[in-house]
Amino acid sequence: MQLFVVAIRDEALGCYTRLAAVGAIGGVIRAFGDMVTGADAEMSKHPSDYKLFHVGYMDDVIGKLTPLEAPERVARGRDYVKG
C-alpha cells in the first residue's frame, strides 16, 4: 500500500520533525489541529511556529520511500488559532 509521508516543520527551530507515514492526509490534518490546539499539547504553546507538510510516499510492502520534489504544505498551526 502506498502511504503518505508527512512531517511537521518547526519554524522556530528551522527544521522538519515528527516524520510519519499515514494512510490518509485528512486524518493527519485533524491530528495536527489537535496537536496545536490541545490544552496539554506542547505544540499549542506556539501554534504559529508549526506547519504540516506532505514530503513523499512510502510503499509499506517493499519499504521504498519516494520523496516529492519539494514539500507541499497541507496545514498551518496559525490557521487553528482563534481570535
BELGI-V36449 format. One record per residue. N is the residue number from 0. RES is the residue in one letter. PHI is phi as a letter, one per 30 degrees, with the letter a starting at -180 (NA if undefined). OMEGA is omega in degrees with one decimal (NA if undefined). Layout:
BEGIN
((N	RES	PHI	OMEGA) (N	RES	PHI	OMEGA))
END
This chain:
BEGIN
((0	M	NA	177.8) (1	Q	d	179.3) (2	L	c	173.6) (3	F	d	174.8) (4	V	c	-178.3) (5	V	b	176.9) (6	A	b	176.4) (7	I	c	176.7) (8	R	c	175.5) (9	D	c	-176.7) (10	E	d	179.2) (11	A	d	177.9) (12	L	d	-178.9) (13	G	i	-179.5) (14	C	a	176.1) (15	Y	c	-179.8) (16	T	b	172.0) (17	R	h	176.8) (18	L	d	179.6) (19	A	b	173.9) (20	A	c	-173.7) (21	V	b	-179.6) (22	G	d	-177.6) (23	A	b	179.3) (24	I	d	-177.2) (25	G	e	-179.8) (26	G	d	-179.3) (27	V	d	174.2) (28	I	d	178.2) (29	R	d	179.1) (30	A	d	177.6) (31	F	d	177.3) (32	G	e	177.2) (33	D	d	-178.4) (34	M	d	-178.6) (35	V	c	179.5) (36	T	b	-178.0) (37	G	d	-177.0) (38	A	e	-177.6) (39	D	c	-176.5) (40	A	d	179.8) (41	E	e	-177.2) (42	M	d	-178.7) (43	S	d	179.0) (44	K	d	-179.4) (45	H	b	-173.1) (46	P	e	-179.0) (47	S	d	179.1) (48	D	d	-169.4) (49	Y	c	174.7) (50	K	b	178.3) (51	L	c	-178.8) (52	F	b	167.3) (53	H	d	-174.9) (54	V	c	179.9) (55	G	l	-179.2) (56	Y	b	175.2) (57	M	b	172.2) (58	D	d	-174.6) (59	D	d	176.5) (60	V	d	-177.9) (61	I	c	177.0) (62	G	i	-177.6) (63	K	d	174.5) (64	L	c	177.3) (65	T	b	-178.7) (66	P	d	169.7) (67	L	d	176.2) (68	E	d	176.8) (69	A	b	177.9) (70	P	e	178.6) (71	E	c	179.6) (72	R	d	179.2) (73	V	c	176.9) (74	A	a	176.2) (75	R	b	179.1) (76	G	e	-177.1) (77	R	d	179.2) (78	D	d	179.5) (79	Y	c	-179.1) (80	V	d	179.0) (81	K	c	175.1) (82	G	j	NA))
END
